[in-house]
């Protein structure tokens, strides 16, 4: 994303850029039940609608489309982020979805689908923030704090790309959920939250003008669904992802959730 380029335009270009992979003939899973776990704390990918109380989001729509095309029944459950990867690895759930970055160390525990979305790490701040405007100026502001979930990509980006590589750096304040980091930011308890472009745009839209994005992207990440090692669901899900990319369904979901939807309205 080029400097001075409007954030929304850059996000749209990123989201609508095609990922590799061709659609394949889809298998029929015979109506079996597949248990999908999520955190419901990562808008607009998955979250609880403040108006209706229903769990909704990009990933729900995508998974519902996948289930329809592969002929399986969905059962959704919830767990915390810090428990999710191990729980899927242990076979407690069939699939995990919560904007999970595809990383080599995670591949040691679980299998990933092909990427269904590409995102970037961005700096989310209060709209009246004037003390810093990028990663370098934030790092130089010794009393400025970052809110992060331990073990997540934003946490490691904060440690190794903004600060000094010390995972116990007291400038990083830890929270159990991503939503809690954003609430701390709004309350003034921290000064920066790192977010991928997907969640960041959702929170900016929902903030009523109290949050903004500053600085340049700090990296590109691919998101994938996770499965226990050796799961027979990986190949069918990959085929469905390729089909949804090829026929424009994922582009339509991107427009719905990143350009059109406004949380709480």
C-alpha positions in Angstrom: 0.0 0.0 0.0 1.5 3.3 -1.1 2.0 6.2 1.2 -0.9 8.7 1.3 -3.1 6.2 -0.5 -6.5 6.0 1.2 -6.7 3.1 3.5 -10.0 1.7 2.2 -8.7 1.8 -1.4 -5.6 -0.1 -0.3 -7.6 -2.6 1.7 -9.9 -3.2 -1.3 -7.0 -3.8 -3.6 -5.5 -6.2 -1.2 -8.6 -8.1 -0.5 -9.7 -8.4 -4.1 -6.3 -9.5 -5.4 -6.7 -13.1 -6.6 -4.9 -15.8 -4.7 -3.5 -18.8 -6.6 -5.5 -21.9 -7.1 -8.0 -23.2 -9.6 -11.5 -24.6 -8.8 -11.7 -28.4 -8.8 -14.7 -30.7 -9.0 -16.2 -30.7 -5.5 -16.7 -33.9 -3.5 -19.9 -34.9 -1.6 -19.4 -35.4 2.1 -22.7 -37.2 2.5 -24.3 -34.9 5.0 -21.8 -35.6 7.8 -21.6 -33.2 10.8 -18.5 -31.0 11.0 -17.8 -29.2 14.2 -16.3 -25.7 13.6 -14.9 -23.7 16.5 -14.3 -20.0 16.6 -13.7 -17.2 19.1 -16.4 -14.7 17.9 -14.1 -11.8 18.8 -12.6 -10.7 15.5 -14.9 -8.5 13.4 -15.7 -8.5 10.6 -14.5 -12.1 10.3 -16.6 -13.5 13.2 -18.3 -11.7 16.0 -21.6 -11.3 17.9 -23.9 -8.8 16.2 -24.6 -6.1 18.9 -28.1 -5.6 17.5 -29.4 -9.1 17.1 -27.1 -11.1 19.3 -26.4 -13.5 16.5 -22.9 -14.8 15.6 -22.1 -13.5 12.1 -19.2 -12.5 9.9 -17.2 -13.2 6.8 -16.0 -16.5 8.0 -19.5 -17.7 8.9 -20.7 -16.8 5.5 -17.8 -18.5 3.8 -18.0 -21.6 5.9 -21.8 -21.8 5.3 -21.1 -21.7 1.5 -18.5 -24.4 1.8 -20.8 -26.6 3.8 -23.6 -26.2 1.2 -21.3 -27.0 -1.7 -19.6 -30.0 0.0 -22.9 -31.3 1.5 -22.0 -31.4 5.2 -23.9 -30.1 8.3 -22.3 -27.5 10.5 -22.1 -27.3 14.2 -20.5 -24.2 15.6 -18.8 -24.0 19.0 -16.7 -21.4 20.7 -13.4 -21.4 22.6 -10.7 -18.9 23.5 -7.9 -18.1 21.1 -5.2 -19.4 23.4 -7.0 -22.8 23.6 -8.0 -23.1 20.0 -5.0 -24.5 18.1 -4.3 -27.2 20.7 -8.0 -28.1 20.9 -8.2 -28.6 17.2 -4.9 -30.5 17.2 -6.3 -32.8 19.9 -9.4 -33.5 17.8 -11.9 -31.7 20.0 -13.1 -29.8 16.9 -12.9 -30.6 13.2 -12.1 -27.1 12.0 -10.9 -23.9 13.6 -11.6 -20.4 12.1 -10.7 -17.1 13.6 -8.4 -15.2 11.2 -5.6 -17.7 11.9 -2.3 -16.7 10.2 -0.6 -19.6 8.4 2.7 -20.0 10.1 5.4 -22.8 10.0 5.4 -23.3 13.8 1.7 -23.8 13.8 2.0 -26.3 11.0 3.8 -28.5 13.5 0.6 -28.9 15.4 -2.2 -28.6 12.8 -2.9 -28.8 9.1 -3.9 -25.6 7.3 -6.2 -25.1 4.4 -5.1 -23.1 1.4 -5.3 -19.3 2.1 -8.7 -17.8 1.9 -7.7 -14.3 2.6 -4.5 -12.1 2.6 -4.1 -9.3 5.1 -1.5 -6.9 6.5 -0.5 -5.7 9.9 -1.6 -2.1 10.5 -1.4 0.4 13.4 -4.7 1.2 15.1 -4.8 4.3 17.3 -7.2 6.8 18.7 -8.3 9.4 16.2 -6.8 12.2 18.2 -3.3 10.6 18.4 -0.6 13.1 17.3 2.5 11.9 19.2 3.5 9.3 16.6 2.6 8.4 13.1 4.5 5.2 12.3 6.4 2.3 13.9 9.7 4.2 14.3 8.2 7.2 16.0 6.1 5.0 18.3 9.2 3.0 19.3 10.9 6.3 20.2 8.1 7.3 22.5 9.2 5.5 25.7 6.0 5.9 27.6 3.7 4.7 24.8 2.1 1.2 25.3 0.9 -1.5 22.9 -2.1 -3.8 23.7 -1.8 -7.4 22.4 -3.0 -11.0 22.8 0.0 -13.3 23.7 0.9 -15.7 21.0 -0.7 -13.8 18.2 0.8 -12.3 15.1 0.2 -8.7 16.4 2.1 -9.6 19.6 5.2 -10.9 17.7 5.1 -8.0 15.3 5.1 -5.6 18.2 8.0 -7.4 19.8 10.2 -8.0 16.8 9.3 -5.3 14.3 8.5 -2.3 16.5 10.2 -2.8 19.9 13.4 -4.5 21.0 12.8 -8.2 20.5 12.1 -8.7 24.3 8.9 -10.7 24.7 8.7 -9.4 28.3 9.0 -5.8 27.3 6.8 -3.9 29.8 5.5 -1.6 27.0 3.4 -4.5 25.8 0.2 -4.9 27.9 -1.4 -8.4 27.5 -5.1 -9.1 27.1 -7.2 -12.2 26.7 -9.0 -11.1 23.5 -8.4 -8.8 20.6 -11.6 -6.9 21.5 -10.2 -6.2 25.0 -7.1 -4.6 23.4 -9.3 -2.3 21.4 -11.4 -1.4 24.4 -8.1 -0.6 26.3 -7.1 1.6 23.4 -10.3 3.5 23.4 -10.1 4.0 27.2 -6.5 5.3 27.0 -5.0 2.4 28.8 -2.8 1.6 25.8 -1.8 3.8 22.8 -1.5 1.3 20.0 -3.1 -1.9 18.8 -1.6 -3.8 15.9 -4.3 -5.4 13.7 -4.5 -7.1 10.4 -6.3 -5.0 7.8 -9.5 -7.2 8.1 -10.2 -6.5 11.7 -8.8 -3.0 11.7 -11.3 -1.8 9.1 -14.1 -3.3 11.0 -13.2 -1.5 14.2 -12.6 1.8 12.5 -16.0 1.6 10.9 -17.6 0.7 14.2 -15.8 3.4 16.2 -17.9 6.4 15.3 -14.8 8.3 14.4 -12.8 7.6 17.6 -10.2 5.3 15.9 -8.0 5.5 12.9 -5.1 3.7 11.0 -1.7 5.3 10.8 1.6 4.3 9.3 2.6 1.8 6.7 1.7 -1.9 6.6 4.1 -4.0 8.7 3.8 -7.3 6.8 1.6 -9.5 4.8 -0.2 -12.6 6.1 -2.3 -15.4 4.7 -5.3 -16.7 6.7 -6.3 -20.3 6.7 -8.7 -22.7 8.4 -7.0 -25.3 10.7 -7.6 -29.0 11.1 -6.1 -31.8 13.2 -3.1 -33.4 11.5 -4.1 -35.8 8.7 -7.7 -34.7 8.6 -9.7 -35.9 5.6 -11.4 -32.5 5.4 -8.4 -30.6 4.2 -8.6 -31.6 0.5 -12.4 -31.0 0.2 -12.2 -27.6 2.0 -9.3 -26.6 -0.3 -11.4 -27.6 -3.4 -14.3 -25.5 -2.1 -12.1 -22.5 -1.4 -10.7 -22.7 -4.9 -14.3 -22.9 -6.3 -15.4 -19.9 -4.3 -12.5 -17.8 -5.4 -13.1 -18.8 -9.1 -16.8 -18.0 -9.1 -16.5 -14.7 -7.3 -18.2 -15.7 -4.1 -15.2 -14.6 -1.9 -15.1 -11.3 -3.7 -18.8 -10.7 -2.9 -18.1 -11.5 0.7 -15.2 -9.1 0.8 -17.5 -6.3 -0.5 -20.2 -7.2 1.9 -18.1 -7.3 5.0 -15.3 -4.8 4.3 -17.0 -2.2 2.2 -20.7 -2.3 2.9 -21.3 -3.6 6.4 -21.3 -1.2 9.3 -21.4 -2.8 12.7 -24.2 -1.7 14.9 -26.1 0.1 12.2 
